[in-house]
Amino acid sequence: MRRPWLPLAVATATALLGGQLAFAGSATAGSDPVAAKPSPAPAYPADSLRALAARVGLRIGTAVNADELGSNEKYTQITAEQFSSVTAENAMKWAEVEAVRGTYTWEKADQLVAFAEKNRQLVRGHTLLWHNQLPAWLSTDGYTTTLSNEEVKAVLKEHIFAQVRHFKGDIWQWDVVNEAFDDNGQPRQTIWYKAWGGTGYIADAFRWAHQADPKALLFYNDYNLEFTGPKSNAVYELVKSLKAQRVPIHGVGFQGHLSTQYGYPDLLSNLERFAALGQKVALTEVDVRTLTKPDAVNVPVDALAPYAQESYWSRSLKACLAVRACISFTPWGFGDSYSWVPGWFDDPQAGAALIYDEQLNPKGQYHVLQQDLALAAGAPHRG
């Protein structure tokens, strides 16, 4: 059964009381709310990230590996206890839901939504339009396709309506368009750009998503927006243009894939300037890379490296906490053994990027987030 989102005040009260409150079911017209039998709320540790974040009005989330959820007991428990929102790591990407044209497979994504409902979590839908992880029948590289321009337009519209309608009422934030710009600030020359002859596809995608679910928050999502420069500036101008066209865009997602090698970005000022456009903002895919030993996965070369990582995690969370429009903070997964980082980066500037180690034990990065949230709420820190 699909339910409306829990009011923040209720979620906060639950966290404060250690999950001991019971939530009454939604009353229907003509029903007696007093007579309605409450269902017990799950209990979460009072010092969990989700409980502490609730006290300051923030949703803290994680990207979820669908293969581990439910099959790995420790992974599943941490996902439920520590996070108040979840993002489909891969289960909602186009290649997963429509590998065969016209045949939709929602099973893994539906399981995540059901898990979130059971555990009083909100869901970030990721992602409707991207140039990667497309089904082979559409494109093998995101830049070429055997379909005509008109066919590309038609299948994108069909896909957005099919997916958003399937999850209507279940998704809090949709990443509608993902990574539409190169680092030089120029639009990517993807199949979408080519079919529309420009960036007009972005406005259409947002309009279609809004038509399919008027209550979902619709986000543009990208990496390196944390640094002021050509890309961040281009996306800023995009958002201004979409707003001027009355396109229903509600937020901008800062992925937050950081590395201690490149210096800390001017994240706060960028969050603030996008918020000043009337946008909600969110940290959507946070991880912090550092130099690792070439012969040992996820082992930093420098004993001080974890402290640099802790600083980057702390500063990123504090930047979000400092901006009222920042509504969620989401690490891209939580355990190092499930991180995309070691398998993606060929150079040694990678690894040990998350807040739990390979055995799913909390690291220093976890504890600094816990402490920052506790301090922000004026609560004593335990641990």
C-alpha positions as CSV (number, residue, x, y, z in Angstrom):
1,M,0.0,0.0,0.0
2,R,1.3,3.4,-0.9
3,R,1.3,6.0,1.9
4,P,1.8,9.7,2.0
5,W,5.2,10.8,3.3
6,L,5.5,11.0,7.1
7,P,5.6,14.6,8.3
8,L,9.0,15.6,9.5
9,A,7.7,16.4,12.9
10,V,6.4,12.9,13.4
11,A,9.7,11.4,12.1
12,T,11.7,13.6,14.4
13,A,9.6,12.7,17.4
14,T,10.1,9.0,16.6
15,A,13.8,9.5,16.5
16,L,13.9,11.4,19.7
17,L,12.0,8.6,21.5
18,G,14.1,5.9,20.1
19,G,11.4,4.6,17.8
20,Q,9.0,3.8,20.7
21,L,6.1,5.8,19.3
22,A,3.4,4.1,17.3
23,F,2.1,5.5,14.1
24,A,-1.6,5.5,13.4
25,G,-2.7,4.5,9.9
26,S,-4.0,7.1,7.6
27,A,-7.7,7.7,8.4
28,T,-10.1,7.4,5.5
29,A,-13.2,9.6,5.1
30,G,-15.8,8.8,7.7
31,S,-13.4,6.7,9.8
32,D,-12.8,7.1,13.5
33,P,-9.1,8.0,14.0
34,V,-9.4,7.2,17.7
35,A,-10.5,3.7,16.9
36,A,-7.8,3.1,14.3
37,K,-5.3,0.5,15.5
38,P,-1.7,1.9,15.3
39,S,1.0,-0.1,13.7
40,P,4.3,-0.3,15.7
41,A,7.1,1.8,14.3
42,P,10.5,0.2,13.8
43,A,13.0,1.1,16.5
44,Y,16.3,2.7,15.6
45,P,19.3,3.6,17.8
46,A,19.0,7.0,19.3
47,D,22.6,7.8,18.1
48,S,22.1,6.5,14.5
49,L,22.7,8.9,11.7
50,R,19.0,8.9,10.8
51,A,17.8,9.7,14.3
52,L,20.4,12.5,14.8
53,A,19.7,14.0,11.3
54,A,15.9,14.0,12.0
55,R,16.5,16.3,14.9
56,V,17.9,19.0,12.5
57,G,15.3,18.4,9.8
58,L,17.7,16.6,7.4
59,R,17.3,13.3,5.6
60,I,20.4,11.2,5.5
61,G,20.5,8.5,2.8
62,T,22.5,5.9,1.0
63,A,22.6,4.3,-2.4
64,V,21.4,0.7,-2.0
65,N,22.9,-2.4,-3.7
66,A,19.8,-4.4,-4.6
67,D,21.6,-7.7,-4.5
68,E,22.7,-7.3,-0.9
69,L,19.5,-5.9,0.4
70,G,17.6,-8.8,2.1
71,S,20.3,-11.4,1.4
72,N,23.1,-9.8,3.6
73,E,21.8,-9.5,7.1
74,K,24.3,-7.0,8.4
75,Y,24.1,-4.9,5.2
76,T,20.3,-4.9,5.5
77,Q,20.3,-3.9,9.2
78,I,22.6,-1.0,8.6
79,T,20.6,0.2,5.7
80,A,17.4,0.2,7.8
81,E,18.9,1.6,11.1
82,Q,21.2,4.3,9.8
83,F,19.5,6.0,6.9
84,S,16.2,7.8,6.5
85,S,16.2,7.8,2.7
86,V,17.5,5.4,0.1
87,T,18.6,5.7,-3.5
88,A,18.4,2.9,-6.1
89,E,22.0,2.4,-7.0
90,N,21.3,0.6,-10.2
91,A,17.8,-0.9,-9.9
92,M,16.0,2.1,-11.5
93,K,18.4,2.7,-14.4
94,W,17.1,2.2,-17.9
95,A,19.3,-0.8,-18.7
96,E,17.8,-2.6,-15.6
97,V,14.2,-1.8,-16.1
98,E,13.9,-2.2,-19.9
99,A,16.7,-4.4,-21.1
100,V,14.3,-5.7,-23.8
101,R,12.4,-3.0,-25.6
102,G,8.8,-2.8,-24.4
103,T,9.3,-5.3,-21.5
104,Y,9.6,-3.7,-18.1
105,T,11.2,-5.4,-15.1
106,W,10.5,-3.6,-11.9
107,E,11.1,-6.4,-9.3
108,K,14.4,-5.1,-7.7
109,A,13.2,-1.5,-7.7
110,D,9.8,-2.5,-6.2
111,Q,11.6,-4.5,-3.5
112,L,13.6,-1.3,-2.5
113,V,10.4,0.7,-2.4
114,A,8.7,-1.9,-0.2
115,F,11.8,-2.0,2.1
116,A,11.7,1.8,2.4
117,E,8.0,1.9,3.2
118,K,8.5,-0.8,5.9
119,N,11.4,1.2,7.5
120,R,9.9,4.7,7.2
121,Q,12.4,5.8,4.6
122,L,11.9,8.1,1.6
123,V,13.1,7.1,-1.9
124,R,15.3,9.0,-4.3
125,G,14.7,7.7,-7.9
126,H,17.9,7.5,-9.9
127,T,17.8,8.2,-12.9
128,L,15.4,8.8,-15.7
129,L,17.7,10.2,-18.4
130,W,21.4,9.6,-18.6
131,H,23.9,8.7,-21.4
132,N,25.2,5.7,-19.5
133,Q,23.7,2.3,-18.5
134,L,21.2,2.5,-21.4
135,P,19.8,-0.8,-22.8
136,A,21.7,-2.1,-25.8
137,W,18.7,-1.8,-28.1
138,L,18.8,2.0,-27.5
139,S,22.5,2.8,-27.4
140,T,25.7,1.0,-26.5
141,D,27.6,4.2,-25.7
142,G,25.1,7.0,-25.2
143,Y,26.3,8.9,-28.2
144,T,25.2,6.7,-31.1
145,T,22.0,4.9,-31.9
146,T,20.3,3.1,-34.8
147,L,17.0,4.8,-34.0
148,S,15.9,7.9,-35.8
149,N,15.7,11.2,-34.0
150,E,11.9,10.9,-33.9
151,E,12.2,7.4,-32.4
152,V,14.6,8.6,-29.8
153,K,12.2,11.3,-28.7
154,A,9.3,8.9,-28.6
155,V,11.1,6.2,-26.5
156,L,12.3,8.8,-24.0
157,K,8.8,10.2,-23.5
158,E,7.4,6.6,-23.2
159,H,10.1,5.6,-20.7
160,I,9.7,8.6,-18.5
161,F,5.9,8.2,-18.3
162,A,6.1,4.5,-17.8
163,Q,8.7,4.6,-15.0
164,V,7.4,7.7,-13.1
165,R,3.8,6.5,-13.3
166,H,4.8,3.0,-12.0
167,F,6.3,4.6,-8.9
168,K,3.8,7.4,-8.6
169,G,3.5,8.3,-4.9
170,D,6.5,6.3,-3.9
171,I,9.4,8.6,-5.0
172,W,10.4,11.7,-3.0
173,Q,13.0,13.0,-5.4
174,W,13.7,12.0,-9.0
175,D,17.0,12.6,-10.7
176,V,15.3,13.5,-13.9
177,V,18.4,14.4,-15.9
178,N,21.9,13.2,-15.0
179,E,25.2,14.6,-16.2
180,A,24.2,16.5,-19.2
181,F,27.3,18.7,-19.3
182,D,31.0,18.0,-19.8
183,D,33.6,19.5,-17.4
184,N,34.3,22.3,-19.9
185,G,30.7,23.5,-19.6
186,Q,29.6,22.3,-23.0
187,P,26.5,20.1,-23.4
188,R,27.4,16.4,-23.9
189,Q,26.8,15.4,-27.6
190,T,24.6,12.5,-26.5
191,I,21.8,10.8,-28.4
192,W,19.4,13.1,-26.6
193,Y,21.3,16.3,-27.6
194,K,21.5,15.1,-31.2
195,A,17.8,14.1,-31.4
196,W,16.6,17.5,-30.2
197,G,19.3,19.5,-31.9
198,G,20.3,21.0,-28.6
199,T,19.4,20.9,-24.9
200,G,15.6,21.2,-25.4
201,Y,15.3,17.6,-24.3
202,I,16.1,18.6,-20.7
203,A,13.0,20.8,-20.4
204,D,10.8,18.2,-22.1
205,A,12.1,15.5,-19.6
206,F,11.1,17.6,-16.6
207,R,7.7,18.5,-18.0
208,W,7.0,14.8,-18.7
209,A,8.1,13.7,-15.3
210,H,5.9,16.4,-13.6
211,Q,2.9,15.3,-15.7
212,A,3.5,11.7,-14.6
213,D,3.8,12.5,-10.9
214,P,3.0,16.1,-10.0
215,K,4.0,15.6,-6.3
216,A,7.6,14.3,-6.8
217,L,10.5,16.7,-6.4
218,L,12.4,16.8,-9.7
219,F,16.2,17.3,-9.7
220,Y,19.0,17.9,-12.1
221,N,22.0,15.8,-10.9
222,D,25.7,16.1,-11.8
223,Y,29.3,15.8,-10.5
224,N,31.8,18.6,-10.0
225,L,29.1,21.2,-9.4
226,E,30.9,21.6,-6.0
227,F,33.7,23.5,-7.7
228,T,32.9,27.0,-9.2
229,G,34.0,26.7,-12.8
230,P,32.7,26.1,-16.4
231,K,30.5,23.2,-15.5
232,S,28.9,24.6,-12.4
233,N,28.4,27.9,-14.2
234,A,26.8,26.2,-17.2
235,V,24.3,24.3,-15.0
236,Y,23.6,27.5,-13.1
237,E,22.6,29.1,-16.4
238,L,20.6,26.1,-17.3
239,V,18.6,26.3,-14.1
240,K,18.0,30.0,-14.6
241,S,16.8,29.3,-18.2
242,L,14.5,26.5,-17.1
243,K,13.0,28.6,-14.4
244,A,12.4,31.4,-16.9
245,Q,10.6,28.9,-19.1
246,R,8.4,27.8,-16.1
247,V,9.8,24.3,-16.4
248,P,9.0,22.3,-13.2
249,I,12.5,21.8,-11.8
250,H,12.6,21.8,-8.0
251,G,16.2,21.0,-7.1
252,V,19.9,20.5,-8.0
253,G,21.8,17.4,-6.9
254,F,25.5,17.8,-6.1
255,Q,27.0,14.3,-6.4
256,G,29.9,15.0,-4.1
257,H,32.4,12.5,-5.5
258,L,35.5,14.1,-3.9
259,S,39.2,13.3,-3.7
260,T,41.7,14.5,-1.2
261,Q,44.2,14.9,-4.1
262,Y,42.4,17.8,-5.6
263,G,41.6,20.1,-2.7
264,Y,38.3,20.8,-1.1
265,P,35.8,22.7,-3.3
266,D,33.9,25.9,-2.6
267,L,30.8,23.7,-1.9
268,L,29.0,26.0,0.4
269,S,29.0,29.0,-2.0
270,N,27.7,26.8,-4.8
271,L,24.9,25.3,-2.6
272,E,24.0,28.9,-1.7
273,R,23.9,30.3,-5.2
274,F,21.7,27.5,-6.5
275,A,19.4,27.8,-3.5
276,A,19.1,31.5,-4.3
277,L,17.5,30.5,-7.5
278,G,14.7,29.1,-5.5
279,Q,16.0,25.5,-5.8
280,K,16.2,22.8,-3.2
281,V,19.7,21.4,-3.1
282,A,21.0,18.0,-2.0
283,L,24.3,16.0,-1.7
284,T,23.4,12.9,-3.7
285,E,26.3,10.6,-4.2
286,V,29.0,11.5,-1.6
287,D,32.3,9.6,-1.3
288,V,35.8,10.7,-0.6
289,R,38.7,9.1,-2.4
290,T,42.3,9.0,-1.2
291,L,45.7,7.5,-2.3
292,T,45.8,3.8,-1.7
293,K,48.6,1.2,-1.9
294,P,48.8,-0.3,-5.4
295,D,49.1,-3.8,-4.1
296,A,46.3,-3.6,-1.4
297,V,42.8,-2.5,-2.3
298,N,41.4,0.2,0.0
299,V,44.5,0.6,2.1
300,P,45.7,4.2,2.3
301,V,49.4,4.9,1.5
302,D,49.5,7.5,4.2
303,A,48.5,7.0,7.8
304,L,47.2,10.6,7.9
305,A,44.9,10.0,4.8
306,P,41.9,8.9,6.8
307,Y,42.0,12.2,8.7
308,A,41.9,14.1,5.5
309,Q,38.9,12.1,4.4
310,E,37.2,12.7,7.7
311,S,37.7,16.4,7.2
312,Y,36.1,16.3,3.7
313,W,33.1,14.3,5.0
314,S,32.6,16.7,7.9
315,R,33.0,19.8,5.8
316,S,30.5,18.5,3.2
317,L,27.9,17.7,5.8
318,K,28.4,21.0,7.5
319,A,27.9,22.9,4.2
320,C,24.6,21.1,3.7
321,L,23.6,21.9,7.3
322,A,24.4,25.5,6.8
323,V,22.0,25.9,3.8
324,R,18.3,25.7,4.7
325,A,17.4,24.5,1.2
326,C,19.7,21.5,1.5
327,I,17.2,18.7,2.2
328,S,19.2,15.6,2.1
329,F,22.8,14.2,2.4
330,T,23.4,10.9,0.7
331,P,26.7,8.8,0.6
332,W,26.9,6.7,-2.5
333,G,26.8,3.4,-0.5
334,F,28.3,2.9,2.9
335,G,30.6,-0.1,2.8
336,D,34.0,0.0,1.1
337,S,33.6,-3.6,-0.3
338,Y,30.5,-2.4,-2.3
339,S,32.0,0.9,-3.5
340,W,32.2,1.7,-7.2
341,V,35.5,3.5,-6.7
342,P,38.2,0.8,-6.8
343,G,36.7,-0.8,-9.9
344,W,36.4,2.5,-11.8
345,F,39.6,4.4,-11.2
346,D,42.8,3.0,-12.7
347,D,45.1,5.3,-10.9
348,P,46.0,4.9,-7.2
349,Q,43.8,7.9,-6.3
350,A,41.0,5.7,-5.2
351,G,39.7,3.4,-2.6
352,A,38.5,3.4,1.1
353,A,36.0,6.1,0.1
354,L,33.0,5.3,2.3
355,I,32.0,5.5,5.9
356,Y,32.1,1.7,6.7
357,D,35.0,-0.6,6.1
358,E,35.0,-3.9,4.0
359,Q,33.6,-5.8,7.0
360,L,30.8,-3.2,7.4
361,N,32.3,-1.7,10.6
362,P,32.0,2.1,11.1
363,K,35.1,4.1,10.3
364,G,36.2,7.5,11.5
365,Q,34.3,9.0,8.6
366,Y,31.1,7.6,10.1
367,H,31.9,9.0,13.6
368,V,32.6,12.5,12.3
369,L,29.2,12.6,10.6
370,Q,27.6,11.3,13.8
371,Q,29.4,13.9,15.9
372,D,28.5,16.7,13.5
373,L,24.8,15.8,13.5
374,A,24.8,15.5,17.3
375,L,26.4,18.9,17.7
376,A,24.1,20.5,15.2
377,A,21.1,19.2,17.3
378,G,22.7,20.3,20.6
379,A,22.7,16.6,21.7
380,P,25.5,14.9,23.6
381,H,27.6,12.7,21.4
382,R,28.0,9.1,22.4
383,G,30.6,6.8,21.0
